[in-house]
Amino acid sequence: MSTFPSSPRRRQVLLAGAALCATGLAPTRSAESAEGWTPDRPITLVVTYPPGGGADTTARAITNQLAEKLGQPVVVQNRGGADGKIGAAAVYGAAPDGYTVLWGNADIITVAPNLFTTLPYEPSEFVPIGPTAAVSFILVGRSDLGVKTLPELVELAQSRELSFAHWGNGSRGHLGAEMFRHVAKLPQILLVPFQGTAPAVQALMGGHVDAMFMTSPLWRSTNTRVTTFAAAANKRYDQFKDIPTMTELGVPVELEVWQGLFAPPKTPRPVIDRLSNALHEVMSDPDVQRKVEEVGGLPIPGTSDEFAASVIADQARWKDFMQMAGIRPQT
């Protein structure tokens, strides 16, 4: 359900909606736009999940190249917990000077405002810098679950309650499980939260939970120790051509999530321009794209304005899903 394009078709859709950038998450232009900005000390990149997860893996795949473009080190700081809210709140309250940026994703920017009545940050006030990658999701089960195909999993889930690991309310693991329950018309499932994707995967491989929607980077490194059922997508990915999609198997669940960089509210346009241009160059580099693909991501080059338009559309889409699935906002 993500709206940022990982294909030419999706990119055309985004560009058609670029007029949305006039409001909301669009970067604010000012009279200072003509002035340049060059960082003179290290930049902190806050990842809102623990080390080893999908977001952390893809973030670390580009930091060296981004540092070269900016002329300063880019240091990853993992601030996990509270479904990503702790890290997001830290960046939200940071000085708007370009030296603290957020590795954001749909979970904390476009899903959270539809899932929680109060947040320690205002998602719409973050300033989009640019997209980095999309991460796909694979529905997997513990190796000794006793079923090997998606139809068999659905049949099992209709006969008894299955436990699904996830990494917080509003995460793709949580929403994917809810979508699976809704689309497959299951009587119930047991949702088991963890502090991040890596701990959730460890619990699955340890046999403590039955299934989960695993990020593609983590699936690449663990697929021999789990049962793979299907990709949570509408179309097969080039990287995973042998994996059927849930849609083609009659259980349409699509969870691709975008990732990108955001700056604190009121960050000046010259700072955003410098960061955005550097990021766009990095994500357009074939070597970087291969590196992101190797860890299971789908590289996405794009401008700050294109990114802003996509984020706005994505929030509206998740609002529609929450209403359809009957998921009510929590405090």
N, C-alpha and C positions, 0 to 999 in steps of 0.2 A: 504493500500500500504506500510505499514511499513514492514521492513525485519527482525527485531529482533524476535526470536522465542518465541511465547507464548504456544507452543506445542512441543512435541518430534520431530514431522516432521520438524517444522521450525528450531529447534535446530540443526538437522542433516544438514540442508541446510547451516546454519551459519558455522558449524564446517568445512564443505567442503570448505568454502571460507576463512578460517583463514589465508591462505597464503597471502592474501591481506594486512595483518598487517605489511608487510615489508616497506610500504610507507604510506604517508598521515597521518592519524590520529593515527597511532600506537604509543604507548608510546616509548620514546627514552631510550634505555638502555645505561648505562655508567659504567665507572670503579668504580663508587660509589655504584653500585648495591648491593655489599656485606655489605655495611654499613646500620645499622638500623636507623629508625627514629621514635621517640615517641613524640606526641604533648604535649606541656606543658602549653597551654592556650586554651581558647575556640575557636571553629571553626565556621566560619560564612558560612551558606548555603544560597546562594542567589537564590530565586525563582523569576522568571521574570514576574510574574503575581500578581494581587492584592490578598489579603486574601479571602478565601472562594471558590476559583476556584478549578478545578480538579487537577492542578499541586500542589497547596498549600495543598490541602487535603491529597494527597498521600505522599507528602514530610513529613508532620507532623506525619504521621502514623508510620514512622520509626526512627525519630530523637532520641527518648529516648534510643532505643536499640543500635543505632549507637554510641551514646555518651558513653554507657556502655562499648562497645568494644574498643573505643579509649581512654577512661579514661579522657575525657574532654567534657564539654557541647557542643552540636551542636545547634547553634542558627539560626533559620530561619529568614531571612531578605527579605521582599517582596519589590522588585524594579520593579514595573510594568510600562507600557507605551511603546509607539513606537513599538508595536508588539513584545515585548520581547527584543528589541535591547538595551534598556537602561541597564537592568540588565546584559545582556550578555557582553556588553562593559565594565561594571564595573569590572566584574571578569576577563575579558581579560587583563585589565590594572593593575590588582592586583599583589602583590608580589607572585612569584612562590614558596611559602614556606609551602603550605598545609593548611594554616589557612583561606583561602577564596576559596570556591568551588561553582560550578554552578549546579543547578538542571536544566539540559538541556533537551530538547526534539527535536523531528524532526522538529518542526516549525522553531526553531532558528538555528539549526545546519545543517540540510540537505535540507530543503525547501528554506530557506532564500537565500542561494547563487544562487539558480536557479530562484529566483523571483526578486532580487534586484541587480542592477549593482554596487552599492557601499554599504558597511556596515561599521559600526564603530568598527568592529572586524573581524578577519579572522577565520571562522569556523574550517578550517582544522588544525589550530594551537593549538586549545584546546587539552588537553591531556585527553583521556577517562579514567575514573576510573572504572566504571562498570555500568551495567544496574540496574534498580530498579523495574520498573513496566511498563506494557502496559495499556493504557486507551482506552476503546472502546467508540463508539459514537452511539447515538440514535437519529433518525430523529423524531422531535416532532413539534407540532403546538400549537397555543394558543387554549384554551379550547372552545372558541366560534367561531372557524373558520368555522364550519358547515360541515366538512368532518371527517370521522373516520378511513378510510383505505388508504393505499398508492396509490392504483389505483384511488381512489376518489381525492386524493391530486394532482396526476398528471393531471387528467382531469380538476381540478380547475385551476391549474397553466398554462394549455394550453389555458384557456379561459380568464384569466386576470393575470396581473403582481402580483406576490406574493413577499413580503418583507422577507428577510432572515437576521437574526442577526448573526454577527460574531465578533471576537475579534482581528481584524487586518489582513492586507494583508499577505497572506501566512499561516494564522492559519488554523486549520482543519475546523473551521466553514466557512471560506472563500472558501477553496478548495473544501469542501464537497458540498457547494451550486453550485459552478462552475461545479463540476462533475455531480451533479444532473441535472442541466440545459442541459449539453452536452449529457448525457446518455438518458434522458427522451425526448430529442429533444424539449425543451421548447423555445418559441419565445424570452422570456427575463425574468429576475428576478431583483429585487431591492436589492442590498447589503447594509446593514446598519451596520457600524462598531461601536464597543464599546471598552472601555478600558480593559476589561477582560471578562472571561466567566460568572462570577457572575453578573455583570451589564447587560450582554446580556440576561441572564435568567430572571432577574427582568423585563426587558423590554418586554420579551415574555409573562410572566405571567400578566403583566399590560395591555396587549392587544395592545402594541405599534408597534409590528411586528407580522408577520404571522407565521413564522416557524424558526427553527434553528437545527443544529446538536449539540446536548447537550452531554457533557462528561458523562460517566456512573456514576461517583461519584455524580455529581449534579442531574442526573436523579433519583437516588435512593431517594433523599430527596425531590424531587419536582414532581414525576410522577403522583400524584393524582390531580395536578393542571394544567396539560397539556394533550394534546392528543398525544398518542404514536403511531407512524406509523410503524417503522421498525428499526432494527439495521443495521448500516452501516458496514456490514461484509459479508463475503462469507459463513460463517458457524455459526450456532447458538452457543452462549456462554453458558457454563454450568450454569453460574449465572443468565442468562436471557433466559431460555429455552422456555418460553412462548412468547417471542418476535420474530416474523418472521424476516428474514434478507431481505435486499433490493435485494440481488442477487436472492433469491428464488422467489421473487415477480416480477422478470423480469426487475429490475432497478439496475444493479450491481454497487454499490458504496461501497468501503471498505476503512475505515479511521483509523483503529487502529493505535495509535501513541505510540511509545516507550518513556520512560523517563529514565534518568540516570545521574550520576554525572560526571562532568568534572573539571579539574584543569586548571589554567592559563598556557599559553605557557611556555615551558622550565622548568616546574616543575621536579625536580630530580626523577629518578626512585625509589629510596628508599622511598620517600614520597608517590608516586603513589602505590607502593606495599603495604605499610602499610594501606592506605586508601582503596585500592581495596580488600585486604584480609578481613578487618573488614566489609566492605559492603557486600561481598559475604557471610560471615557467617551470617550476619543479614538477608539477603534476602533468605537464605536457612533454616531459623528457621521457623518451622510450625506455631508457634504462631504469628510471624510477617506476614507470608503469609495470615493467616486468617484475621488479622487486615487490611491488604491491600485489601483483597477481600471484607471485610465488608464495606469499603468506595467506592467500585465499581471498584477497580483496579485489574489487573492480574499480580501477582508477578513474577519477572524474576530474578533468580540468574544467575550470569555469571562472567567471568573473564574480565580483562581490554582488553586483546588481542581479545577475542571473540567479545566484545562490539565494538572495533575499526573496526573489519572486517564488522560487521553489519552496522555500520554508513556509511562506504564507499559504500557499496552496496545500501543502502537506498538513498543516494544522487543521484546515477545514475538512480535509478528508478523514482525519482521525476523529474529528468531532462527529462526523456522520457514522463512522464505525461504532463508536461508543454508544450512540443512540440505538443503532441496529441491534447490537449485542446486549443491550440492557445493562451496560456497565455504568454505575452512577459514581459521580465524583466523591472522593473521600476527603476527610480533613487531614 
